[in-house]
Amino acid sequence: MADLVYPPVVGICKTAFKAMDLRIDLKGQEHVPRRGGAVLVSNHISYLDFVFCGYAARPAKRFVRFMTKESVFRHRVSGPLLRAMRHIPVDRAQGGQAFSHALRALRSGEVVGVFPEATISQSFTLKSFKSGAARLAQQAGVPLLPMAVWGTQRIWTKGRPRDFGRNHLPITLRLGAPVPTVDGVADGALPAEGAHEDAEKLTERLKGRIQELLEAAQRAYPDHPRGPGDDWWQPAHLGGSAPAPGV
């Protein structure tokens, strides 16, 4: 099925990035496969994380189908766009339907995007992960790609006003090698058919890898709070005034 809506939406987003003069630092994009299914898994600190995760897949000429809460699909503007871009609605009361939908997409060769925290972390640290992404990768037999985003919370996050001004904000994106779905398999390789570890253990390994990528993104981030009251976007353990973990 041809993508008639996704390309112009990507073009609009890139134009917005230029208008805002965002300084995007992307590394690890070579880990996104140019063909075949994959589960792209990221931390979640902003309402716009899906935009930047999708941006990270564009060097491989891939479109990401994100698993998104069903209520967004009911909006009169976003709903038709999300459906046209073939994103996947998630009804938390009937999660099995979304899982089956995502599994079909992966087996047909799509890249599916998952935020395993299931909500924005207002502390900007990792919350607990749900195991759905790991189970999808295992059952579809596709790579499990870890990713971290940093700086996106400064544009639009929960409990803060949006800032779409020309503020030259840096955005740091880091992709890692695929996380094998069984212990003892080299990074970047898939396990033998049927050889999988417990999904909960795999999820913890995935979380550890994303934590490493997040810390790398934070170290590489070139900006610092710009004055009194501007440290809200820094987590407490880095000296900022973001809420404590667990929020």
GIDA-V471041 format. One record per backbone hydrogen bond with DSSP energy under -1.0 kcal/mol. NH is the residue of the N-H (numbers start at 1). CO is the residue of the C=O. If there is no record, write none. Layout:
nh = {NH | NH}
co = {CO | CO}
//
This chain:
nh = {9 | 10 | 11 | 12 | 13 | 14 | 15 | 16 | 17 | 18 | 19 | 20 | 22 | 23 | 25 | 27 | 31 | 32 | 38 | 39 | 40 | 41 | 42 | 47 | 49 | 52 | 53 | 54 | 55 | 56 | 58 | 61 | 62 | 65 | 67 | 68 | 70 | 72 | 73 | 74 | 75 | 79 | 81 | 82 | 83 | 84 | 85 | 86 | 87 | 88 | 90 | 94 | 97 | 99 | 100 | 101 | 102 | 103 | 104 | 105 | 106 | 107 | 108 | 109 | 110 | 112 | 113 | 114 | 118 | 121 | 130 | 135 | 136 | 137 | 138 | 139 | 140 | 141 | 142 | 145 | 147 | 148 | 150 | 154 | 155 | 156 | 160 | 163 | 167 | 168 | 171 | 172 | 173 | 174 | 175 | 176 | 179 | 185 | 188 | 189 | 195 | 197 | 202 | 203 | 204 | 205 | 206 | 207 | 208 | 209 | 210 | 211 | 212 | 213 | 214 | 215 | 216 | 217 | 218 | 219 | 220 | 221 | 230 | 234 | 238 | 239 | 240 | 241 | 242 | 247}
co = {5 | 6 | 7 | 8 | 9 | 10 | 11 | 12 | 13 | 14 | 15 | 16 | 17 | 169 | 171 | 173 | 28 | 29 | 110 | 143 | 112 | 145 | 114 | 156 | 46 | 48 | 49 | 50 | 51 | 52 | 55 | 58 | 57 | 111 | 113 | 88 | 90 | 69 | 70 | 71 | 72 | 75 | 77 | 78 | 79 | 80 | 81 | 83 | 82 | 66 | 68 | 91 | 94 | 95 | 96 | 97 | 98 | 99 | 100 | 101 | 102 | 103 | 104 | 106 | 105 | 38 | 65 | 40 | 115 | 44 | 116 | 131 | 132 | 133 | 134 | 135 | 136 | 137 | 137 | 39 | 41 | 174 | 172 | 151 | 152 | 152 | 157 | 155 | 165 | 20 | 23 | 150 | 25 | 148 | 27 | 146 | 144 | 182 | 178 | 186 | 192 | 181 | 198 | 199 | 200 | 201 | 202 | 203 | 204 | 205 | 206 | 207 | 208 | 209 | 210 | 211 | 212 | 213 | 214 | 215 | 216 | 217 | 227 | 231 | 235 | 236 | 235 | 231 | 234 | 244}
//
